[in-house]
């Protein structure tokens, strides 16, 4: 009876911890198998502990090259989508113009549309334009599907902004540029950062749209898919674990910075 009472009082916490464990389970498996030394080509069964893959993460031919290409595309796609998406979000919230409702609806189409449909449509567009498939077609495609996520994140932040803060800055003789840099941008920064991080993750992880529009260019997700057909090197688990640890470290640093700012304000 005492156990049921304890569970009833902490049901939300227990459910949250179980959900978190379920979400982290694949990452734990990837981390564990990054220290495996398989006998064959496939890293699907545990054999014995080895750190050889961590000592030589680029030991597989072309893997680090595809990783660097994916990081480069993700970085440029994030910059392009964040810049364009932020301007579009401000325009949709702050200004009234014809077809504003239609633009708002069109923004959500890439998020609702199946990726294979968008991939085929973009491929048709590039072929009709006579564009050579490769780095630039991948980058354009990534900016296009990341744009909607940035607009949604920034738009939600801009809509929650208090316009009286900008009015107060103008009352204190701040010019439009100074008001934007000192008041508007800092308030909108969390939404912009969220959209940028989401864009980077989506771009780096994308396979379907990239596969349609890559030509002979091979990104890291395409390399992983190709390797899975003939053997999964342990180094793939090493890269996955490293990316996961970097993401966790980034989140922890952000939490510490936010908590420190909260203590300073208090």
C-alpha positions as CSV (number, residue, x, y, z in Angstrom):
1,X,0.0,0.0,0.0
2,X,2.8,2.4,0.9
3,X,4.4,1.7,-2.6
4,X,1.2,2.7,-4.4
5,X,0.9,5.8,-2.3
6,X,4.5,6.7,-3.1
7,X,3.9,6.1,-6.8
8,X,0.7,8.2,-6.8
9,X,2.5,11.2,-5.3
10,X,5.4,10.9,-7.7
11,X,3.6,9.6,-10.8
12,X,4.6,12.6,-13.0
13,X,8.3,12.3,-12.0
14,X,8.4,8.6,-12.5
15,X,6.7,8.9,-15.9
16,X,9.1,11.6,-16.9
17,X,12.1,9.6,-15.9
18,X,10.8,6.5,-17.8
19,X,10.2,8.6,-20.9
20,X,13.7,10.1,-20.7
21,X,15.2,6.6,-20.3
22,X,13.3,5.4,-23.3
23,X,14.5,8.3,-25.4
24,X,18.2,7.9,-24.2
25,X,18.3,4.2,-24.7
26,X,19.5,4.3,-28.4
27,X,22.2,6.8,-27.4
28,X,23.4,4.5,-24.6
29,X,23.5,1.5,-27.0
30,X,25.5,3.6,-29.5
31,X,27.9,4.7,-26.8
32,X,28.4,1.1,-25.5
33,X,29.0,-0.3,-29.0
34,X,31.6,2.4,-29.7
35,X,33.9,0.5,-27.4
36,X,33.2,-2.9,-29.1
37,X,35.6,-4.8,-31.2
38,X,33.5,-6.9,-33.6
39,X,34.8,-10.0,-35.3
40,X,33.0,-9.4,-38.6
41,X,32.0,-6.4,-40.6
42,X,28.9,-5.6,-38.6
43,X,28.9,-4.0,-35.2
44,X,25.7,-5.5,-33.9
45,X,26.9,-8.1,-31.4
46,X,29.1,-7.4,-28.4
47,X,32.4,-9.2,-28.5
48,X,34.9,-7.5,-26.1
49,X,35.9,-4.1,-24.9
50,X,38.3,-2.1,-27.1
51,X,39.1,1.6,-27.4
52,X,40.8,1.3,-30.8
53,X,38.0,3.1,-32.6
54,X,38.3,6.1,-30.2
55,X,42.1,6.2,-30.9
56,X,41.5,6.4,-34.6
57,X,38.0,7.9,-35.3
58,X,39.0,8.6,-38.9
59,X,40.3,5.1,-39.6
60,X,37.5,4.4,-42.1
61,X,38.1,5.9,-45.6
62,X,36.1,9.0,-46.5
63,X,34.1,9.0,-43.2
64,X,35.6,12.2,-41.7
65,X,35.4,13.8,-45.1
66,X,31.7,13.2,-45.2
67,X,31.4,14.3,-41.6
68,X,33.1,17.6,-42.4
69,X,30.9,18.2,-45.4
70,X,27.8,17.6,-43.3
71,X,29.0,20.0,-40.7
72,X,29.8,22.6,-43.3
73,X,26.4,22.3,-45.0
74,X,24.6,22.4,-41.7
75,X,26.5,25.5,-40.6
76,X,25.8,27.5,-43.8
77,X,22.2,26.2,-43.9
78,X,21.7,27.4,-40.3
79,X,23.1,30.8,-41.1
80,X,21.0,31.2,-44.3
81,X,17.8,29.9,-42.8
82,X,18.2,31.9,-39.5
83,X,18.8,35.2,-41.3
84,X,15.9,34.7,-43.8
85,X,13.6,33.2,-41.2
86,X,14.1,35.9,-38.7
87,X,13.3,38.6,-41.2
88,X,10.2,36.8,-42.4
89,X,9.0,36.3,-38.9
90,X,9.3,40.0,-38.0
91,X,7.6,40.9,-41.3
92,X,4.7,38.5,-40.6
93,X,4.2,39.8,-37.0
94,X,4.9,43.5,-37.4
95,X,3.5,44.4,-40.8
96,X,0.1,44.1,-42.6
97,X,0.2,43.3,-46.3
98,X,-1.7,41.5,-49.0
99,X,-1.5,37.7,-49.0
100,X,-0.2,37.8,-45.4
101,X,-2.5,34.9,-44.5
102,X,-1.5,32.9,-47.5
103,X,2.2,33.4,-46.6
104,X,1.5,32.2,-43.0
105,X,-0.1,29.1,-44.4
106,X,2.7,28.4,-46.9
107,X,5.3,28.6,-44.2
108,X,3.8,25.5,-42.6
109,X,3.8,23.4,-45.8
110,X,7.4,22.2,-45.6
111,X,6.8,21.1,-42.0
112,X,3.6,19.2,-42.9
113,X,4.7,17.8,-46.3
114,X,6.4,14.4,-46.4
115,X,10.1,14.7,-47.0
116,X,10.0,12.4,-50.0
117,X,7.5,14.7,-51.7
118,X,9.7,17.8,-51.1
119,X,12.8,15.9,-52.1
120,X,11.3,14.8,-55.5
121,X,9.9,18.3,-56.1
122,X,13.3,20.0,-55.4
123,X,15.0,17.4,-57.7
124,X,12.5,18.2,-60.5
125,X,13.2,21.9,-60.0
126,X,16.9,21.6,-60.1
127,X,16.8,19.3,-63.2
128,X,14.5,21.7,-65.0
129,X,16.9,24.6,-64.2
130,X,19.9,22.6,-65.5
131,X,21.6,22.8,-62.1
132,X,24.4,20.3,-61.3
133,X,23.6,18.3,-58.3
134,X,26.1,18.6,-55.5
135,X,27.0,20.9,-52.6
136,X,25.0,23.9,-53.7
137,X,21.8,22.0,-54.5
138,X,22.0,20.3,-51.0
139,X,22.6,23.7,-49.3
140,X,19.6,25.3,-51.1
141,X,17.4,22.4,-50.3
142,X,18.4,22.5,-46.6
143,X,17.8,26.2,-46.3
144,X,14.4,25.8,-47.8
145,X,13.1,23.1,-45.4
146,X,14.9,24.7,-42.4
147,X,13.3,28.1,-43.1
148,X,9.9,27.1,-41.8
149,X,11.2,25.9,-38.4
150,X,13.1,29.1,-37.9
151,X,10.1,31.3,-38.8
152,X,7.9,29.3,-36.4
153,X,10.3,29.6,-33.5
154,X,11.1,33.3,-34.0
155,X,7.5,34.3,-34.8
156,X,6.3,32.8,-31.5
157,X,8.9,34.8,-29.6
158,X,8.2,38.0,-31.4
159,X,4.4,37.7,-30.8
160,X,5.1,37.4,-27.1
161,X,7.2,40.6,-27.0
162,X,5.9,43.6,-25.1
163,X,5.8,46.5,-27.5
164,X,5.9,49.0,-24.6
165,X,9.6,48.1,-24.1
166,X,10.5,49.4,-27.6
167,X,8.2,52.4,-27.1
168,X,10.1,53.2,-23.8
169,X,13.4,53.0,-25.7
170,X,12.1,55.5,-28.3
171,X,10.9,57.8,-25.5
172,X,14.4,57.8,-24.2
173,X,15.6,59.1,-27.6
174,X,17.0,55.8,-28.9
175,X,17.0,55.6,-32.7
176,X,15.5,52.7,-34.7
177,X,18.9,50.9,-35.0
178,X,19.8,51.4,-31.4
179,X,16.3,50.2,-30.3
180,X,16.7,47.1,-32.4
181,X,20.2,46.2,-31.1
182,X,19.6,47.1,-27.5
183,X,16.0,46.0,-27.0
184,X,14.4,44.1,-29.8
185,X,17.2,41.7,-30.7
186,X,18.1,40.6,-27.1
187,X,14.4,39.8,-26.4
188,X,14.0,37.9,-29.6
189,X,17.4,36.1,-29.2
190,X,16.0,33.0,-27.4
191,X,13.6,32.3,-30.3
192,X,16.4,33.0,-32.9
193,X,18.8,30.7,-31.1
194,X,16.1,27.9,-30.8
195,X,15.4,28.2,-34.6
196,X,19.2,28.1,-35.4
197,X,19.9,25.0,-33.2
198,X,16.9,23.2,-34.7
199,X,18.0,24.1,-38.2
200,X,21.5,22.8,-37.5
201,X,20.2,19.5,-36.1
202,X,17.7,19.0,-39.0
203,X,20.3,19.8,-41.7
204,X,23.0,17.6,-40.2
205,X,20.6,14.7,-39.8
206,X,18.7,14.9,-43.1
207,X,19.0,11.9,-45.4
208,X,15.9,11.8,-47.7
209,X,16.1,15.3,-49.2
210,X,19.9,15.1,-49.3
211,X,19.9,11.7,-51.1
212,X,17.6,13.0,-53.9
213,X,19.6,16.2,-54.5
214,X,23.2,15.2,-53.7
215,X,24.4,13.7,-57.0
216,X,27.8,12.2,-56.3
217,X,28.2,14.2,-53.1
218,X,28.2,12.1,-49.9
219,X,27.2,13.5,-46.6
220,X,27.6,11.8,-43.2
221,X,24.0,10.3,-43.1
222,X,24.5,9.0,-46.6
223,X,27.8,7.5,-45.6
224,X,26.2,5.8,-42.7
225,X,23.4,4.4,-44.9
226,X,25.9,3.2,-47.5
227,X,28.1,1.6,-44.8
228,X,25.2,-0.3,-43.3
229,X,24.8,-2.2,-46.6
230,X,28.2,-3.7,-46.5
231,X,29.3,-3.4,-42.8
232,X,29.0,-0.9,-39.9
233,X,32.4,0.4,-38.7
234,X,32.7,1.1,-35.0
235,X,33.9,4.6,-35.9
236,X,30.3,5.5,-36.8
237,X,29.3,4.9,-33.2
238,X,32.3,7.0,-32.0
239,X,31.1,9.9,-34.1
240,X,27.5,9.5,-32.9
241,X,28.7,9.4,-29.3
242,X,30.9,12.4,-29.7
243,X,28.0,14.4,-31.2
244,X,25.7,13.3,-28.4
245,X,28.2,14.4,-25.8
246,X,28.7,17.8,-27.4
247,X,25.0,18.3,-27.5
248,X,24.6,17.4,-23.8
249,X,27.6,19.6,-22.9
250,X,26.0,22.5,-24.8
251,X,22.7,22.1,-22.9
252,X,24.4,21.9,-19.5
253,X,26.4,25.1,-20.3
254,X,23.2,26.9,-21.4
255,X,21.5,25.8,-18.1
256,X,24.4,27.0,-16.0
257,X,24.5,30.4,-17.8
258,X,20.7,30.8,-17.5
259,X,20.8,29.9,-13.8
260,X,23.7,32.3,-13.1
261,X,21.8,35.1,-14.8
262,X,18.8,34.4,-12.7
263,X,20.9,34.6,-9.5
264,X,22.4,37.9,-10.7
265,X,19.0,39.4,-11.3
266,X,17.7,38.1,-8.0
